[in-house]
């Protein structure tokens, strides 16, 4: 199944409230490569915050996910996170193409 990786507990709770599976990391640069084993054979989407740290953290995640079924990046708008999109009532529209591709 599809698993989102997001940055921060609030973003994780927001995705969970929409019924999605999620892995929450406490900050953009806190990913540990050994965590990748928990995602083996899953479809993984990184949706870290839309900033330089989020971009860098996504690269860290990508470098360790050789055993996942697929990996994609949901590029958030600049200086936005999942919860920002939810507060602006545009999270569903943001997620729709990702879910359709899964």
Steps between C-alpha positions, in 0.01 A plus 500: 500500500583865476695659786570870538813623675447840654681739727346568838227353715229748396551420130488130584177538694351701214574217254375238746175693539455460122545123533854474362790289626782720615851493640584814695854622540565772758693724262611513139852374566418233759437203266698189596587266208424193713133607512472419129465130582154570646385625160615205290267430206287807575416799280659795679432869451719763663309813590746689714460874544544725199837647597872430456512271803204302365670464161820382665314259727317354201835428334613323819188285496529424129859384541396228747185359342638242260252229605172690478258426218496864388612838628360835398525855623203721571660841462321736733473871417778722634490546877192277535439171677218246498313673781521836319330342199232352725435837667473658153253225400714385207654181640255269320576668166873471570474130583257406220759444223724308739218269604385458139851390397526247783 
